[in-house]
């Protein structure tokens, strides 16, 4: 993606929100419980960070961070999104 920083940031925010909100969709699967989905989120450092960044962009203030860091945020200084890496492309 080669886009201005504001567009890249917007794409990142939407990705984080969609990725985190997928859990709400999964909760309707009869083969899983709401508790097991939430426990999975809480056991994964990546999903906890995704939750905090998602909720921090949706709400004015992040009040209950899953990471324990109320300052978790996306910097507005600049965002670059690169799909794949050079090493991955060689494989």
N, C-alpha and C positions, 0 to 999 in steps of 0.2 A: 504494500500500500504506500503510495507516494501522495500524501495529502497534507494540507496545513495542519499544524498542531491541534487546532480546535476541532477539526474533523476527526483526527486520530483519537483524541480524548473522548469524543462523543461515541465513537465505535467501541472503545474500551469500556466505557460506562455501560453501554447497552449489552455488551458481552457479559460483563460481570452480573448485571441484573438478570439477564436471561439464564445464565449458568446457575445462579443461586436460586432463582424462582422455579427451576426445574424440580426442586425438591417438593414444592407444593403439588405439582402434577403427579409425582411419584407416590405421594401419600394416598392417592386414590386407587392405587394398585392393591387389589385384595391380598396379594401374596406378601405384603410388607405392612409393618405397623408404623404409625406416626412416630412412636418412640424410637424405633430402630433407625428411621431416617434422620431424626434429630441427633441421635447418638453418633451416627456416621459423620454428620457435619462437625460435631464437637470433637471427634477423634482425629479429624484431618486438619492439619495446620493450613493447608491451601484453601480448603472450603471455609474455615473460620475467617481467613483473611478476605476471601471472596465475599462472605456475608457482611463483614464490616465495611468493605469498600462499597458494596451494593447499598447497604442501608445508609451509609454516610452520604451517598449521592442522592438518595431518595428523600431524606429528612434533613431538616435544618441542622440538627444536632445528633450525634451518635451517642446515645445514652447507655446502651447495654452491649458493649463490644464483646464479641466472642473471643477475640484475641487478648482482651484485657487492656488494650491500648485505645483510649478515647480519642487519641490524635490520629488514628489511622485515616489516611486521606489520599486522594490523588492530587499530585502537585500540578498546578496550572502553568508551571514554567515551560513544560514541553512534554510531548509524548511521541514516541516512535513505536510503531507496530510493524514487526517483520514476521511474515509467515514462513516457517521453515528456517533452517540454517544451512550454511554452505556444506557442512558435514552431512546433514540429512539429505541434501540434494545429490551428493555423490554416491549414496548407498543405493 
